[in-house]
Amino acid sequence: MFKLQKMIRLVVFGFMLLSQSALAQISIDTSFSGSNIVFEQLSGDTVYFKPDLRDTEGDWFYWYFRAVSNKPKTWYFKSTQPNAMTGLGAVFSTDGGKEWQWIPRVNHHSEDLFSFTFTEHDQAIRFALAPPYTEANFADFIKTYENDNRLKASVLCTSNKGREVEKLLISQFDNKPKSKLLIVARAHACEMMSSYVLEGIISSLLGSAPEMKLLLEQSEIQIIPFIDKDGEENGDQGKTRLPRDHNRDYNGESIYATTKTLRETVPKWVENHPWVGIDLHNPWVKGEGNEWAYIVGNSDKKIEKAQRKFAEILIAESRGSIPLKMDNLFLAYGTSWNTGNNYSKGWSFSRWAASFADKGMKMSTTLEFPYALAYGKQITPDKARAFGEDFIFALAKFMEEHVH
């Protein structure tokens, strides 16, 4: 009799485990700004997914989604497309995308598979390739400075899909500027780490450092935070977009409102002032050549010379935000991917800006900032912001020495 009762208890206990497992559910959501995923299937405790490559020629790697587990449980997430995670894997957010953390390495089981343990009932967690950045992030950030008289916020244009494209002017507006500085970002919608770099730039410009005070006395600075505003909000890749990449839309007839408006308005804004143009980007997702910050060399030798001087200043002025090495900081034109073939489908921002080299353009450059690692050191939004601070301090010194 005792043995029979023990068997009954074991059978009931086993059924309860099976019942609990059967009741465990997870939902996948992409109904918010910047989200991107193709959900393929749920098999056991594993969610299979891949990046949505809509309007993209070839492969790219951006993805971002929310998962809700109805009960505490460890779930596994498997990308069916290779190279969809960084050298650190993926990130997660527990507060709706305001703060992000890298998933611990112990929970990355392969290059394409990670797990996460939900600890509460109906817990919502966001997962992404790297810390996403949308219009809402920028609005929260810039609100801090809305009463600063050194900042004028307006609209560059209305995007192709009807969104307002932000434009900032920063200067000591009582002074007549000696130079102009144009900074743009997010020509490729997925390149979110450049937005954190831009935050560092803006917060420094509107800080109290003497170097920034001098820069604003001498320069008027125009900043466009989102070149591909529609793509950033829709969660597109943006890179190699069809029918045309935003960063190949600077010659011929521009098909995007942002690039078209820049081409029309910047020459008038610059007038006869010397000026500098900066385009902020992120490289390929990981691996050799993609896990350090670098400047993309221009084909114009005069511009290239200025770029090299700036790279030297950036190394000298760096306060250790991320590791920098001079050997890798400048990618000369004609080397690696930086060849004429890469620009066969149209001019980039840097190529277009360099076309004004005989009309006051002193330096045009693209900065590539990594998604996750810099020489093996972890990148976070705060470290990206710190690098942005280093970058603008170095740029201020370059402009003082070579532009004004």
Secondary structure, 3 states (H helix, E strand, C coil): CHHHHHHHHHHHHHHHHHHHHHHCCEEEECCCCCCECEEEEEECCEEEEECCCCCECCCCCCCEEEEEECCCEEEEEEECCCCCCECCECEEECCCCCCCEECCHHHEEECCEEEEEECCCCEEEEEECCCCCCHHHHHHHHHHHCCCCCEEEEEEEECCCCCEEEEEEECCCCCCCCEEEEEEECCCCCCCHHHHHHHHHHHHHCCCCHHHHHHHHHEEEEEECCCCHHHHHHCCCCCCECCCCHHHCCCCCCCCHHHHHHHHHHHHHHCCCCEEEEEEECCCCCCCCCCCCEEECCCCHHHHHHHHHHHHHHHHHCCCCCCCCHHHHEECCCECCECHHHHCCCCCHHHHHHCCHHHCEEEEEEEECCCCEECCEECCHHHHHHHHHHHHHHHHHHHHHHCC
